[in-house]
Amino acid sequence: MAGSLRALWKGIIEAANLSVPVKLYTAVRPHEIHFKMLHDQDGQPVRQVLECPAENKEVPREHAVRGYEIRKDQYVIVNEEDLDDCGPEASRSIRVLHFVDPSKVDPIYFEKAQYLGPEEHSEKSYATFVAALKHTKKAAIVQYVLRGKQYLAMVRPMGDALCLEQMRYADEVLPAEELASLAEDVDTSVVGRGSARASARKGKAAAGGGGAITEREVAMAEQLVDALASTFEPTQYRDEYRDCVMDMISRKAGGEVVATKRPAQKPATKGKDLTDALRASLEHVRKTRKRD
């Protein structure tokens, strides 16, 4: 891996008295499609201009400063010296804070994946650290400073290598409880289909989509989950939109005239009854499996 990739940074994993010199490598290669704005008369890239709306004129970049909006149209000017005072101390240390069960960490906290490879002559300590994490089934929660910013991350074994998962801090994640008001009409306790409680809520469920969920509905939903259960194989999933766009660009670059056709928009339909929708979904899966 290290032979084909260029190291982005060098650091040292520090856990008590254990030090593991490592190199940081990119672990993903996003295939985003980026376009440039061109002048339709001559095909040249359009230059972005900074403009002052009050004076209606261009502002030279040396006269553009950072501002943080504290109230509408009211800003606090922040210069480089202010940021330097708040910046973390530069360090090569990837400091281990705790070892945790990685399955207990919600994926919502993960932001970006990178690899940590061994520095020269640190292969043994690197392999020892990987083996220890594998055998204990733990991952390390770490903090490190890179380019003036402090990061939180999880370091976990991935095969015989280490994967560093950059993480969001707790105050960056919106609490799921904020969605609770959207489900106020739904009673999440499961009740039998013929119970008095289910009957009492039947009218409310029909009117607003709320009410108590039933054992039958849950059982049908579980059948749907089981019917679509599979082993995760990342290579079987493709970004169909990107594939289509890149194919179109390739054909245009080759001189082909590509006819465009906007797909017809499907009309909005009223939601089906939950039981009917589950039954139809199961039937669709069964028919698809038979054809395959």
C-alpha positions in Angstrom: 0.0 0.0 0.0 2.7 2.5 1.1 4.6 1.9 -2.1 1.8 3.1 -4.4 0.5 5.9 -2.3 2.0 9.2 -1.2 2.1 9.9 2.5 0.1 13.0 3.5 1.6 13.3 7.0 3.8 11.6 9.6 3.0 11.0 13.2 3.3 8.7 16.2 0.5 6.8 17.9 1.1 7.2 21.6 -0.7 4.9 24.1 0.9 5.1 27.5 4.5 4.0 26.9 3.8 2.4 23.5 4.9 4.5 20.5 4.1 3.5 16.9 5.6 5.8 14.2 3.1 5.9 11.3 2.4 7.6 8.0 -1.0 8.9 7.0 -2.5 7.9 3.6 -5.7 8.7 1.9 -8.1 5.7 2.0 -10.8 6.8 -0.4 -10.9 8.4 -3.9 -14.2 10.2 -4.3 -15.5 10.2 -7.9 -17.3 13.5 -7.8 -17.9 15.3 -11.1 -16.7 18.9 -11.1 -17.6 21.4 -13.8 -16.1 24.8 -14.6 -18.2 27.7 -15.6 -17.2 28.8 -19.2 -18.0 31.8 -21.3 -20.4 30.5 -24.0 -18.9 32.8 -26.6 -15.3 31.6 -26.5 -15.3 28.6 -24.2 -12.9 30.2 -21.7 -13.3 29.7 -17.9 -15.2 32.5 -16.2 -13.3 34.2 -13.4 -15.0 34.6 -10.0 -15.0 38.2 -8.8 -15.3 39.6 -5.2 -17.8 42.4 -5.2 -18.9 44.9 -2.6 -22.7 45.3 -2.9 -22.7 48.7 -1.1 -20.2 50.3 -3.5 -21.1 48.0 -6.5 -17.5 47.5 -7.4 -14.8 44.7 -7.4 -12.9 44.2 -4.1 -9.2 43.2 -4.4 -8.4 40.0 -2.5 -6.0 41.8 -0.2 -8.9 43.9 1.1 -11.1 40.9 1.8 -11.1 39.8 5.5 -12.9 37.1 7.5 -16.0 38.0 9.4 -18.3 35.9 11.7 -22.0 36.9 11.6 -23.2 37.2 15.2 -26.5 38.8 14.2 -28.1 39.6 10.9 -25.8 41.9 9.0 -23.5 42.3 12.0 -20.1 40.8 11.9 -17.0 40.4 14.0 -13.8 40.7 12.1 -11.4 37.8 12.7 -7.7 38.1 11.6 -4.9 35.6 11.4 -3.5 36.6 14.7 -6.8 35.9 16.5 -6.9 32.4 15.0 -3.2 31.8 15.9 -4.0 32.5 19.5 -6.7 29.8 19.5 -4.9 27.3 17.4 -3.8 24.0 18.9 -0.1 23.4 19.5 1.5 21.7 16.5 2.4 18.0 17.3 3.2 14.7 15.6 1.4 12.8 18.3 -1.7 10.7 17.7 -2.7 10.5 21.3 -4.8 7.5 22.4 -7.6 8.6 24.8 -9.5 5.4 25.2 -9.9 1.9 23.8 -13.6 1.1 22.9 -15.8 -1.5 21.3 -16.1 -0.1 17.8 -19.6 -1.7 17.4 -20.8 0.6 20.1 -19.9 3.8 18.2 -22.7 5.0 16.0 -21.7 5.5 12.3 -23.1 9.0 12.3 -19.9 10.1 14.1 -17.6 8.9 11.2 -16.7 11.5 8.7 -13.7 10.5 6.6 -11.5 7.3 6.3 -7.7 7.3 5.9 -5.0 4.7 6.3 -2.1 4.7 8.8 0.9 2.8 7.5 4.2 2.0 9.3 7.1 4.3 9.2 10.5 2.8 8.2 11.9 0.5 10.9 8.6 0.6 12.9 7.0 -2.4 11.2 7.2 -4.6 14.3 5.5 -2.1 16.7 2.9 -1.4 14.0 2.1 -5.1 13.6 2.0 -5.6 17.4 -0.5 -2.7 17.8 -2.7 -4.2 14.9 -2.6 -7.6 16.5 -3.5 -6.3 20.0 -6.6 -4.4 18.6 -7.6 -7.5 16.7 -7.3 -9.9 19.6 -9.1 -7.5 22.0 -11.7 -6.5 19.4 -11.1 -2.9 20.4 -10.4 0.3 18.6 -8.6 3.4 19.8 -10.2 6.8 20.2 -7.5 9.4 19.4 -6.8 13.1 19.0 -4.2 14.7 16.8 -3.4 18.0 15.2 -3.0 18.4 11.4 -2.5 21.7 9.6 -3.5 23.7 12.6 -6.7 21.9 13.4 -7.4 19.4 16.1 -9.2 16.2 15.1 -11.0 13.4 16.8 -10.7 9.9 15.3 -11.0 6.2 15.7 -8.1 3.9 14.8 -9.1 0.3 14.0 -7.6 -2.7 12.4 -8.5 -3.3 8.7 -6.9 -6.6 7.7 -3.3 -6.2 8.6 -3.4 -2.4 8.4 -4.7 0.4 10.5 -7.7 2.6 9.4 -8.1 6.0 10.8 -11.7 7.1 10.8 -11.9 10.9 11.3 -14.9 11.7 13.6 -17.3 14.4 14.3 -17.4 15.9 17.8 -20.6 15.4 19.8 -21.8 19.0 19.4 -21.6 18.6 15.6 -24.3 15.8 15.6 -27.9 16.9 15.9 -29.8 14.9 18.5 -32.3 12.4 17.0 -34.7 13.5 19.7 -35.4 16.6 17.6 -37.3 14.3 15.2 -39.6 13.0 18.0 -42.2 15.6 17.3 -42.6 14.2 13.8 -43.8 10.9 15.2 -46.0 12.1 18.0 -49.0 10.3 16.6 -47.3 6.9 16.4 -47.5 4.6 19.4 -44.3 2.5 19.1 -45.5 -0.2 21.5 -46.5 -3.3 19.5 -50.1 -4.5 20.0 -52.0 -7.5 18.7 -54.2 -7.1 15.7 -57.4 -7.8 17.5 -56.7 -5.9 20.8 -59.0 -3.3 22.1 -56.1 -0.8 22.1 -55.5 -1.3 18.4 -59.2 -0.9 17.7 -59.3 2.3 19.7 -56.5 3.8 17.6 -57.8 2.5 14.3 -59.6 5.8 13.5 -56.7 7.9 14.4 -54.3 5.8 12.2 -56.6 6.0 9.2 -56.9 9.8 9.6 -53.3 10.8 10.1 -51.1 7.8 9.5 -50.4 7.4 13.3 -51.7 4.9 15.8 -50.2 1.7 17.3 -48.1 -0.6 15.2 -49.3 -4.2 15.1 -47.6 -7.5 15.5 -48.7 -8.5 12.0 -47.2 -5.3 10.4 -43.9 -5.9 12.3 -43.8 -9.6 11.2 -44.4 -8.6 7.6 -41.7 -6.0 7.8 -39.3 -8.6 9.3 -40.1 -10.9 6.4 -39.2 -8.2 3.9 -35.9 -7.6 5.7 -35.1 -11.3 5.7 -36.1 -11.6 2.0 -33.6 -8.8 1.1 -30.8 -9.9 3.5 -27.4 -10.4 1.9 -23.7 -10.1 2.5 -22.3 -6.6 1.9 -20.2 -6.6 -1.2 -19.2 -3.0 -1.9 -18.3 -3.6 -5.6 -21.8 -4.5 -6.5 -23.0 -0.9 -6.0 -22.4 1.7 -8.6 -23.1 5.5 -8.8 -25.4 5.2 -11.9 -25.7 9.0 -12.2 -22.0 9.4 -12.4 -21.6 6.5 -14.9 -24.2 8.0 -17.1 -22.7 11.6 -17.0 -19.2 10.3 -17.7 -20.4 8.2 -20.6 -22.2 11.2 -22.0 -19.0 13.4 -21.6 -16.9 10.7 -23.3 -19.3 10.5 -26.2 -19.4 14.3 -26.6 -15.6 14.5 -26.4 -15.4 12.0 -29.2 -17.5 14.2 -31.4 -20.9 12.4 -31.0 -24.0 14.5 -31.0 -25.9 13.3 -27.9 -29.7 13.7 -27.9 -31.1 14.7 -24.6 -34.4 13.5 -23.3 -35.8 14.6 -20.0 -37.4 11.6 -18.2 -41.1 12.0 -17.5 -41.9 13.0 -13.9 -43.9 10.5 -12.1 -47.1 11.9 -10.7 -47.4 12.1 -6.9 -49.5 9.2 -5.5 -51.3 8.8 -2.2 -49.5 6.6 0.3 -50.8 3.0 0.5 -52.1 1.3 3.6 -49.1 0.0 5.5 -50.2 -3.6 5.4 -51.0 -3.5 1.7 -47.6 -1.8 1.0 -45.8 -4.5 2.9 -47.7 -7.3 1.2 -47.0 -5.8 -2.2 -43.3 -5.4 -1.4 -43.0 -9.0 -0.3 -44.7 -10.2 -3.5 -42.4 -8.1 -5.6 -39.3 -9.5 -3.9 -40.5 -13.1 -4.4 -41.2 -12.6 -8.1 -37.8 -10.9 -8.6 -36.0 -13.8 -6.8 -37.9 -16.3 -9.0 -36.7 -14.6 -12.2 -33.1 -14.5 -10.9 
